[in-house]
Amino acid sequence: MNDKEGPEKLIRSHLTGMTPYAYVAPLEAATAESGVAVDRIIKLDGNENPYGCSPKVKKALLEYPFYHIYPDSEQRELRQALQRYVSAPFESIIAGSGSDELIEFVMRLFIDPGDRVINCVPTFGMYQFSTDAWGGKVTTVPRNADFAVDVAEVKKAAGKGTKIIFIASPNNPSGNVTPEQDILQLLELPVVVVLDEAYYEFSQKTLVPLVRDHGNLIVLRTFSKWAGLAGLRVGYGVFPDNIAKHLFRIKPPYNVNAAAQLAALESLKDLDYLQSTVKAIVAERQRLFDKLAEFQNLRPWPSEANFILCSVVNHNAQSICQELKRRGILIRYFKTPLLKNYIRISVGRPDHTDALVAALSDILLK
Ligand SMILES: Cc1ncc(COP(=O)(O)O)c(C=O)c1O
């Protein structure tokens, strides 16, 4: 093909104008912009674990002798360990390269071009992104003013052509949990309900036990947040039998690499340590909330996750974010129709909170 534009013209048409995912920038980019050394950046923009992974993970990765061998495609050891951790049958569990990949698998399994996916915004960006990528159509149902899922509106919206409803609980970025009775109502609809429990360890609220009796409920989890493995990419889902058996057929063989499987396995062997860091983050969440509430310009929302959403009043959220970045502190800001002037701050260590509060005082009280 000589025509330089030829191959581009062959790209699936729905992908050429697709909005890319708004990912968090790497540490090096923050260093380049702020001049603050990588190891001094305070990273509160990705809901990662500020205590890092378990020391057992680092040791096991160093000593692992089989990096030259393909990983177990069936993820047997990891799924056996997860079976105990999650209290769900071995056959119902499938791991992915991050829970992001499991969202992709669900799309691959269910979405034909034009099929509808219900997205309760504001929420995690991957649901829209993956639906777009697979040629589905998103039906947007805004959450209520308190960020609760508007169940009545979802029911109205779930007409012909709807195949999937995504609910993050706790929701990112609002931090609230969707009550069981709401999920039970959604499960009565003839669609698949994907309940994303990425932040389960911080809320301690799960609906995994419902999967057994509901053939249309999928629960997704991740090691990125509580176990400090965001960089290794490992998550898992709990699927009803009638879905799991098909997912196994369409899953690429070695989707979770050997290092990620090993790291997840070692994490599950070091629960005492990891749960102690989760406990520290939950305690710090309250301290951070109280400190943020003292600023007249900030209205923090109660959160059951490892981040806090704040609406910003009489000040500009974006400029707060930029001012903090200049000082080497990274947070997220939003300016969407539903989150017009908001920031989201991941819960860090106590020294991170102290540095953030000092910087915010400098920015907001001067
Ligand atoms: C609600 C929600 N689900 C899933 C993820 C992604 O998890 P993973 O790193 O396992 O792909 C995130 C990350 O921010 C999230 O907020």
The ligand as a Gaussian input file, in Angstrom:
#p B3LYP/6-31G(d) Opt

LIG

0 1
 C      -13.218000       1.946000      40.821000
 C      -11.934000       1.462000      40.252000
 N      -11.880000       0.264000      39.656000
 C      -10.739000      -0.211000      39.123000
 C       -9.572000       0.536000      39.171000
 C       -8.348000       0.019000      38.471000
 O       -7.780000      -0.999000      39.146000
 P       -6.554000      -1.798000      38.534000
 O       -5.315000      -1.075000      38.914000
 O       -6.684000      -3.135000      39.176000
 O       -6.724000      -1.887000      37.050000
 C       -9.571000       1.786000      39.778000
 C       -8.332000       2.581000      39.803000
 O       -8.288000       3.734000      40.054000
 C      -10.784000       2.262000      40.328000
 O      -10.845000       3.462000      40.902000

